């Protein structure tokens, strides 16, 4: 509405018998109706351009009982859980958790976590010193690669229950699950989880075979 003010002021200047100085009160006063209109326009607040609010990140779910590891995407609201008995479940939002087959690089025929795979994950947790890690990891810049042209960082939270002490610890990172390096100091752990559980290595292998020239 403020943009109408200059038009109103110009029309007042073009009125016979009036001058620009009238607008500053140095000569005849404005018509009461015109003065009231100008005052209303001046009082009206500016309309500022606003951007729609970003979707609020979901809170990290409490680690359910009998669950060993949880990987939670806070923007997509997807929880991946490894249970004490070796099962792998995925939960979308508030929906029911669905049991999914584990896809292991070392034992592709298995559908549940093997003892050897569990040992490798425990070794990876110890290697990155997960229990003593800071709750938040600094974002890691990773340039695009041939396999991943656009790196898409998601707010991820990895929660682990120590099987010996029962202590639960969560570490947050902005990362692309397709690129282990984006997990920073957590990358060895993520690569192990990928190899033993999530099967993203299989997706990468299939994509690589599809794009490779015939031998």
N, C-alpha and C positions, 0 to 999 in steps of 0.2 A: 504493500500500500504506500510505502514511503516514496516509491517511484512516481506516484501520481502528484506528489507535492510540486516538483518543478513545473509540471504542466499547469497546475493551478496558479502558481506564481507568475508564469509567463502570461497566462490569460488575464491576470489582474493588471499586468503592465500594459497590455494591449488595449485595455478599456479606456475610452476617451475620458480625458480629465484626470487620469491617474498617472503616476510616475513610479519608477523603481524605488525612490526614496520613501514612498508611502509604506513600503513593506518594513521599513526600519523605524516607523513611528515618527519621522521627522516632519511629515506634513499631515494631511487629513488622515483620520483613522479609517481602518477598514470597515466595511459593512459588517455588522454583528454576525450575520450568518456565515460570511467568508472567514471571519476570525475564528468562529467556533469550529468550522471545518478544518482549518489549518491546525488548530490546537488538537483536535481529535487525531489527525494524521501524525502529528509529532509524538503523541502519547502512545501510538500503536507500536509494539515492539517489532524489531526486525525479525524476519523469518530466515533462520539460518539453515543451510543444507545439512541434513543429518544422514549418517550411514546406518543401515540396519545393524542391530547388535549381533555380535557373533554368538553362535550356539554355545551355550554354557557347557563346559567340560564336565563330564560325569565324575562323581566321586569314585574313588577306588573301592570296590566291594571288599568287605571283610573276608579274609580267607576262610572258606568253609572248613568244618572239621573233616578230618580224613583226606585233606587236600595238601599236597606237597608244594606244588608250584602253580602260580597264577600269572598269566601275562594278559594285561588289560589295556585295550586301546580306548583311551578316555574320550576321543572324539567320535569314533564309530560305535562305542559302547559294546564292544565284543570282548568277552572273557574266555581265554583259553586256560584250561586247568588240567594239571597232571595229578591224579589221585594216588593215594598211598598204595593202592592195589594195582597200579600200573595202567589204569584206564585213562583215556584222554577224552575230555568233554569240551564242548563249545557252547556258550550262552550268548544270545543276541538280546541286548537290552534287558527287559524284565521277563522275557520268555523263558520257557523251560530249557534246561541244559540238554544238549543232544550229545550222545556218545559218538565219537568219531574214531576211525581206525588210525593207528599210529603208522607213519610211513618212515621206516628207518633205512638209512643208507647201508648200514652193516647187515641188517636182517630184514630185507623188504617183505619177506613172507609173514612176519610177525604183525599182529594187530594190537598188542599190548606191550608195555615197556618191559624189556628183558633185564635180567640182573646185570649183565655186562653194560647195557645202556645206562642203567641207573648209576653204576660205578663211574662211567665216563662223565655223567652230568655232575656227580658229586665232586669229581676231580676238577671240573671246570669251575664250579662254585668256589672251591678252595683256591684255585689258581688266581681268580680275580678278587679274592678276599671279600666275597659278597657281604658277609655279616658286618664288616667294618666299613663298607662303602658309604659315602655321603648320600643322603636321601635324594639329591638331585645332581645329575651329571650335566656338565657344560655341553651345549650343542656343538656337534662336530660338523664342519662343512665338508661335504663330499661332492666332487665334481661328477657330472654325468658320465656314464660309461657306455660301451657298446651294448651291454645287456640292459641297462637302465638309463634311458635317455633323459628322463625327468625324475629327479629325486624328490619324493614326497614324504616330508617328515610328519609323523603323527606323535602326539603325546602318549607315550607308553609307560606303563608301570609294571615292574616285575616284582612279585611278592613271593618269598620263599620261607617255608617253615623248616627250621633246623631239626632234622629227625632225632637228634640226640638230646637237645635242650628244650625243644618245643618253642624256642624264640622265633617270632615272625619279624621279618625285615622287608621293607619295600624300597626300591630304587626307581626314580623317575628319569626318563630320557626322552628326548625328541629324536625319533629315528624312523628310518624306512626299513620295514621288515625284509625287503628284498636285498638290502645292502647292509651286511653285517658291520661294516666299518662305521656306519652312522651311529652305532651304539657306543662308540668310544671305548672306554675301558671295559665295557660289558661285551664287546664284540666276540671274544673267545667263547663266552657263555652262550651268547645268542647263536653262534655258529654250531655249537654242540647241540643245543635244543633243536635247531633246524635240521641237523643231520639225524638226530635220534627220534624226533617226534613230529615236527610240523610238515616235513616233506616239501618245503619250498625248493630244496635242491632238485627234487624231481621236476618241478615246474621249470626251473632254470635249464635243466638238462633237455627237457622236451622242447622248450623254446629255442635252445641252441641248436638242436638237431634240425628243427624246422627251418632255421635261417642259414644253416651251413650248406655250402655247395656240395653236390654229390661227389664222392671220392672216385 
